[in-house]
Every structure is written in C-alpha cells, then in structure tokens.
Amino acid sequence: MEHLLEHHKNSRKLTTLVENRTMYNADFAELNIYETHVAAEGVSLTFDFPVIASMLTGKKVMHIEGIPSFDFFPGESVVMPANKEMVIDFPIATQKDPTQCLALGIESSKIDEVVEKFNHYVRVEKENHIWNIDDTASHLIHNNEVNQLVGRLVTTFTTNSRTKDVLLDLMIQELIVRLLQTKAKAYILNDTEELFNDTRIGMVIKFIKENLTNVDITVDLLAEKACMSISHFHKKFKNTLGISPIDYINSEKIRIAKKLIKESGIQSISEVAYKSGFNNTSYFNRQFKKLELMTPQQFKRSVERN
C-alpha cells in the first residue's frame, strides 16, 4: 500500500519521532496517518469515535482489553469502539524504515444511518435479529474486501478532487457494511451455542456444515430449506454474509481439502477433491487457486517442505 501514500508524504510535517500524526478531514470521517521513527513501548491511543486502524508498513504489538495481545502486520485491521484504549509497542521502527499505520474515524451518526439500512435489507420475514458494531474490539486478518477499500479511501482522502466528499461518503458506507457482514458472518458461522438455528440463514448454514461432503448442495436446495424463492434467498444470504451461497460452500470444501492434505497423507489430488465434496477435479483446482492463490499441488508441496 506504500504507493498510495505518495501524496501524503509530500504534504506531511514531521514533528516527533513517536506517533507523528497527519490528519485529513471529510464529512462524517477523519483519516489519521501515524508514522513512528524509533522503537518504543507502551504508547497509548484513544479516540472519541469508532475507528478502523490498518497497518501500512512495519510491525506493532497491540494490547487491547478483552483480547490477547497480538502482532499487527500490514494487510491487517483492527476495529475499535469509541473511547477504548489501545496500548502499542513499536519493536522495529527506525528513521529509515518507519512504522506506518492509519486510523479512520467515522462519526457515530453515519454508522447508525448505515446500520439501519443494513438491517432493513438483510431482515428476513418474522426474524428480527439486529446487527450492529458493538463495544468490543476485533482483529481482522486476510479480509481482502476491507483491505482494498481502505486503500481506495487513503487514495481519495489524500488527493484533491471535486468529487472527493461524494466518493468518500459512498466508500465509508461500503466499509461499514463490510464490517457488519464480517461480524454477522463470524457470529453465524461460529454459532457454537446454536443461537441462530431458529433463523433461516442460520438453519441453512447448519445444514451445509452437516452435509458438506455427502450431499450435492445446490442453491435450489438451500432456498427450499429456507422456504424462500431462489432469487430472494440468494440476495438475503449474500447481503447478510457478504458472500454468495456457492462461494461459501466452496470455501468450506477447500478448508476441508487443506486439512486432508495437511493431516491424512493422501497422495492423490483427485482423492482429496472427492473427499472434500467436489465431483470434478478441474473445478476443485480452479476453486482452490481462486481462494488460496496457489494450486492444490503447490499447497501440498509447501506442506511437505514444512
């Protein structure tokens, strides 16, 4: 993401070596870009509005109440509620290679507005679960949609344009929706207490998990299970979880395939494909590469080397 910061680098003013901040403002939002040029420990940050913090370069160690301390690397994000402290260590920051991080603050009124719209569009008849961005922090890893959106936001914030505020408003709304989908997806997919079994989407997820490798699961079948039309079901599923039913099914099958390759010692990729629920090896190979950015054979070799 370094190339996205060229406009920022040309306009910044360095005043300190620890957590130097440059700020950009827009309607309903504020972008802070932090640069740290020396190793440091125990630096405290608190915002009076909800923020999403994303790493750009270097490494931090984050200490946030309620979750174990963790290493924070480029490509990862943290969602922080208002008035919640994060204490940060900078183990590798130098003047030559500073640690860079951004914090995008969004006004609560804008979040509430988008949350209301989101809940309206994902609501299913006779089901009234309400999604929101709550008072807990969360660490996002490998969330490509959020990463790409954050990159576009940085570019737009740091570039002068007549349409800047309009574009930022649209992207901020999309970011809030992505975060809500991430939360809904995590809650429903990791529903160990079966809180969502009495909802249609929760019931469908349970059916998929229980029949992933022994039933030919189609969107038609899932729509029937949900007592919805195919088009209505597809729309509700994707709006709620941010992923289509088929992409979700394939991702779960690939997860099983990776586990088989790691643990069972199966030599044949076609056998892995079959045991993970794929009837076509070519389709399995394409889906594996799409999700893992490598072929099953390359993944198998990487496992064998380790």
N, C-alpha and C positions, 0 to 999 in steps of 0.2 A: 504493500500500500504506500510505499515511500514516495512514488511518483505523484501521488495525489496531494502531497504536502508542499509542492514547489511554490505555489502562491503564498502559502503560509510562511515558508522560510524567508521569502523576500520581504515580508511585511512585519515579521516578529521583532520584538525588542527584548533581548535577554537581560534580566535584572538580577537574577540569582542563579545559583548552580543547582539548588534543590527545588524541585517542583516549580520551575518557572512557568507561568501561565500566560497564554494568549487567548483572548475571548472574542467570539463572533456572535452577534445577536440577530434574531429574526422574530417574526410574530410567533408567539407561543413556545419559543425554543431558544436555547443558548448553547453554543458549542465552545467548550474549553479544550485547548490542546496544551498538554503538560509535557515539559522536557526536563529531564534530570541528568546533570552532567557529572555527578560524583556519587559514589556508593554511599548509601545512607540507610538507617533503620528507624522504624517507629514513626514514620511521617503520617500524621492524621489528616483525613479529609472528610468533611460532612457537607451535604448540600441540603438546602431547604426546599428542594423539589425533587421528584423522582428522576433518576439518571440511568442511562446505559453507558457503561465505560468499556472501551475496546482498546486492546493493546495494538500498537503500531510497530514498534521496534524494541528490542531488548527483552528484559525479564523483570517481573516483580514477584514478590511473595506477599499474598494478600491475607490479612487477618480480619475476619468479619464475624461478629457474634451470630451464633446459630448454625454456622457451617465450619467444618475443619479448615485450617489454614491450607492454602494451595499455591502452587506456582502458576503464574499468569503470563501466558505467552502470546505473541502475535497471532491473530486469527481467532482469538477467544474474546468473550464479552462477559460482563457482569451487570446484572440488573439490580439497581439499588433503590429502595424506597426512600422517601424524603426523611431527613433528619436521622439517618442511620450512619454510624461512624464506620469507616474503613481505615485500618492501620496498615501501612505499606512499608516493605523493605525493598531497597534497590541494590541487589548484590553485585551487579556487573556494570553499572552506569559509569561512563568516563566522558571526558570532554570530547574525545574523538568519536566515540560511539555512544551517544546519549540514549537513555531510555525514553521512549515517547508513548504517550497514551492520550486518548481523547475521552471526554465525558460530555455526553449530550444530555442536557436537562430539558425536560418537557413540562409545561405547565399542567397542573392537575386538572384544570377545566377542559383542556384539549383531550387529555386521557379519558376523562369521564364522557365526553362527547362521542369519542370513537368507541369506547366500551359499550355505550348504549346501542350504537348502530350494530356492532358486532353481535351482541346478544340477541338483537332483533332478527338478524339474518341466520343465525345458527339455531335459533329456538325451534324445537320440533313440537307439534301439537301435543298438548297435555303434559309437556315436560318443561320445567321452568328452572333448570339449573342455570345460575348466573355466573359467568366468568368475569374475573377482574384481575388487575395487577395488585397483589396484596402487599402486606407489610414485611414479607420475607425476601431476603436476597437470593439470587440464583446465578449459578456459574454456567455459561453456555459454551459448549465445545463442539466444533465441527458443524455449526449452524450456517451453511453456505448462504441461505437467503438473507439472514441478518447481516453477515459479513459484507455481502455485495451491496446491500442497501446502505450500510454505514459508509462504505467507500464512496457511493454516489452522493451521500449527504455532505461528506467532507469536501468533495469537489465543488458542490453547489454553494456551500457556506463560504468558501474561500475564493470564489470567483464572482466578479461583479456582472450582473445581468439584469435586464428589465423584468424578466420572468422569475427571478430568484425566489421571491417570497411565495409565489404561487407553487413553484416546484417543490420548495421545502415543505409547504403545508401538505401537499399530496404525499411526499415521501415519509413525513412524520406520521401521518395517518396509517400508511402501509406498515411502518415499523411497529406501531402499537398493535396492529392486527397480527403481525408475525409473532410478536411476543405473546399475545393472547393465545394464538394457535399452538405455540410451543408449550405453554402451560397446560392447555386443555389436552394436548396430545400426551404429555408426561403423566398427567393425572389419570387419564382413561387407560393408557397402555400399562401403567404400573399400579393398577387398582387392586392391590392385594386384599383389601377389605371388602371388595366387590360392592362398592358404594354406587357404581354406575350400572350394575346389572339390570336395573329396572328401567333404564333409558334405552332407546332404540340403538343409538350408536354404541353404547357400552355393551349391549347384548350381542351386537354384530361382531365387535372386537373379540368377545369371549368365544363366539362360535368359530371365528377364524383361528384363534390360538389353539382351540381344541381339535380342529380338523385340518390343520395346515398341510399335512403330508399324506392324508388318506382320503381326501375328498377333492374333486375338481371344483374349486370355489370360483364362481363367476359373479359378476355384478348383478346379473338377473337373480341368482340365488340369494344374494345378500339383501337385495331390495325386497324380495319376498319375505325373508326373515324379519325385516324391519317394518313390514306391512306398509310399504311406500312404493310409489312408481319408480321406475329405474332412474329417470332424469332427476326426480326430486331427491331420491336417496343419494345419488352421486353428488349433487350440489350440496346437500347437508353434510355429508361426510367430508368433502374437501374444504368447505367453509369452516368446519369445526377444527379439523386436524391439520389443515394446510397441505394435504397430500391426497391424491386420488386413491380409491379403494384398491385398484390393481397395483399401483406403486407401493402401497403399504404392504400388500400381500407379498409382492416380490422382495421387498426389503426384509421381511420376516423370514422368507425362504433362504435368502442369501445369508442371513445371520446363522441359520441352522447349517448351511453349507460350510461356512467358515469354521464353525465348531467341529463339524465332521472332519474337515481337513486337518485341523489342529490336533484332535484327540484320538481319532479312530485309526489313523494309519492307512486309510483307504487309498489305493494306488490309482484307481480309475476315476477320472473326472466325470465320466458319464454315470458312474455309480453314485458319486456324490450328488450329481444333478437329480437323479431318480429318487434317492433317499431324502432329499430336501424338498421334494414336491414338484419338481419340474419334469415334464414329459418329453421335452425337447432340449437336447444338449446345446444346440446352436443358440437357442433363445436364452438358456441358462448362461452361456458365455457372454452374450451381449448384455444381459441384465447385471451380471457380476461386474463387468468392466465399467458399466454406467455408474454403479454405486460405489465401487471400490477403486476406480481409476487404474485398475490392473486386471489382467485375465486370471481365471482360477489357477492356471498353471504357474503364473508368476507369483501369485499368493502362496501356492504350495511350496515353491522353491524358497521363498522368503522365510516360511515357517521352518523348513528343513535346515536352512543356514543357521537359524537361532536355536 
